């Protein structure tokens, strides 16, 4: 089935979003707490306390999100499970961060806003992949 023009525009935007996520992840691996600019003492201490698996789950979240968008571009049904894995990884990553640390108390509730946007985009990507599969835009 022919995919509508808007679909390709959205897929390209998801690819750009995914590429930005992969870049941010690599920067965090390289620079640690300083990845987003000058870090406070709190940021450095928080980053030092992250469990070993935290960076791995971050890589899974952004990597599978990017691969899901790539799968949509290349008409692959792998977009559905990849997007689902990304959402699970996002939930684990930020769920642990907010439940196991005092980041909200230290920095305020606004620190939850961007992760909420990240999760919303992940849910949208899964919805789009499932819709594309149902409409046979991917096979």
JOWOLIN-V447036 format. One record per residue. N is the residue number from 1. RES is the residue in one letter. PHI is phi in degrees with one decimal (NA if undefined). Layout:
# JOWOLIN-V447036
n & res & phi
N & RES & PHI
N & RES & PHI
This chain:
# JOWOLIN-V447036
n & res & phi
1 & X & NA
2 & X & -73.7
3 & X & -85.0
4 & X & -68.4
5 & X & -59.3
6 & X & -62.4
7 & X & -60.3
8 & X & -66.4
9 & X & -62.6
10 & X & -64.6
11 & X & -63.0
12 & X & -62.8
13 & X & -63.8
14 & X & -64.7
15 & X & -63.7
16 & X & -64.0
17 & X & -60.3
18 & X & -63.7
19 & X & -64.1
20 & X & -63.4
21 & X & -65.1
22 & X & -63.0
23 & X & -60.7
24 & X & -62.1
25 & X & -64.0
26 & X & -61.6
27 & X & -61.8
28 & X & -65.1
29 & X & -62.4
30 & X & -74.0
31 & X & -108.2
32 & X & 66.2
33 & X & -62.8
34 & X & -82.6
35 & X & -59.7
36 & X & -101.3
37 & X & 113.4
38 & X & -56.5
39 & X & -97.8
40 & X & -81.9
41 & X & -60.5
42 & X & -61.2
43 & X & -59.5
44 & X & -64.5
45 & X & -66.5
46 & X & -61.9
47 & X & -62.0
48 & X & -65.9
49 & X & -88.2
50 & X & -62.9
51 & X & -66.9
52 & X & -55.8
53 & X & -72.0
54 & X & -60.2
55 & X & -66.0
56 & X & -64.9
57 & X & -69.2
58 & X & -61.9
59 & X & -62.8
60 & X & -63.5
61 & X & -59.0
62 & X & -76.9
63 & X & -65.1
64 & X & -71.0
65 & X & -63.9
66 & X & -64.5
67 & X & -65.3
68 & X & -63.2
69 & X & -65.3
70 & X & -63.3
71 & X & -63.0
72 & X & -61.7
73 & X & -59.9
74 & X & -96.7
75 & X & 62.4
76 & X & -103.9
77 & X & -69.6
78 & X & -61.9
79 & X & -58.6
80 & X & -65.7
81 & X & -66.2
82 & X & -64.1
83 & X & -65.2
84 & X & -64.7
85 & X & -61.6
86 & X & -59.6
87 & X & -62.6
88 & X & -60.6
89 & X & -64.8
90 & X & -61.0
91 & X & -63.3
92 & X & -65.7
93 & X & -58.2
94 & X & -79.2
95 & X & -59.0
96 & X & -64.5
97 & X & -56.9
98 & X & -80.1
99 & X & -85.8
100 & X & -102.9
101 & X & -126.1
102 & X & -101.7
103 & X & -60.7
104 & X & -68.1
105 & X & -64.5
106 & X & -78.2
107 & X & -114.5
108 & X & 98.5
109 & X & -66.7
110 & X & -60.5
111 & X & -67.1
112 & X & -86.9
113 & X & -65.7
114 & X & -66.0
115 & X & -59.0
116 & X & -65.3
117 & X & -65.9
118 & X & -58.7
119 & X & -64.1
120 & X & -62.4
121 & X & -67.8
122 & X & -62.2
123 & X & -64.9
124 & X & -61.5
125 & X & -61.2
126 & X & -65.1
127 & X & -57.5
128 & X & -63.7
129 & X & -63.2
130 & X & -66.6
131 & X & -63.9
132 & X & -62.5
133 & X & -66.3
134 & X & -64.0
135 & X & -89.1
136 & X & 63.0
137 & X & -81.9
138 & X & -128.4
139 & X & -140.0
